[in-house]
């Protein structure tokens, strides 16, 4: 299913470039988290989800819930680029009175199913939706994207158990395992970072992939499964900006004017797919 005029690689680049712009102009946090999940969102929205941007409330649509709601800029950009609203709306990100708040917000934003940001709740809601769709024999599937730090929440374990008990084969979890969270390395804060073993212990079908590998993302999301499916995506926080990668600073810092902002734009230009028209070409011309 092709949901945009872009390839998934092009869409991922647009998401990253938008996020640099959005966080820079608004002085908002979480650019590292936005960048680590861009490839996952691009493949999911461009190739996997059954959605209709012209009819966001289509009754048979797939549902997507963004557990790591602090990566809101990435989701807002993705939705704009697949046609749920105009790209011009992104200019209001994190501004007073805007519906595009710093954490994912449903109100006023077509295509968003659940306001998120308080970690650990999205999977529980996703399990409830998937259970209802299964019980009513509906075709809807539910996809939930969570962070590895988020997987430390006790509510996640309750939802994992419930999903396995009810055999929710219409439920898919993507874990953005970038090995960092708000206050440090996730493995230091919670020593066991073997998330795949936890899902396996709860009788989920579980796979571990490289989260920036488009082929691996496509293949894993298209798998047939009779159990709830968890795809643990090993990613790099801040990818692919060299001075942001694996640096905790960029969980909360925004790209400041000067070397940070210009450096991020310059690095992304070198990474841009050849055929993609850059909507920021005029601004980037002097780099």
Protein Blocks (a to p, Z undefined) as FASTA:
>chain_A
ZZbfbdfklmmmmmmmmmmmmmmmnopghklmmmmmmmmmmmmmmmmpccdfklmmlmkb
ccdddfblmlmmmmmmmmmmnopacfklmmmgoiahiabdfbdcfehpahiabdchiehk
lmmmmmmmmmmmmmnopabdcdddddfklmmpmklmmmmmmmmmnopakbccddddehpa
fkbcfklmmmplclmlmmmmnopacddddfkbmklmmmmmmpccfbdcdddddddehiac
fklgopaklmmpccdehjklmmmmmmmmmmpcfklccfklmmmmmZZ
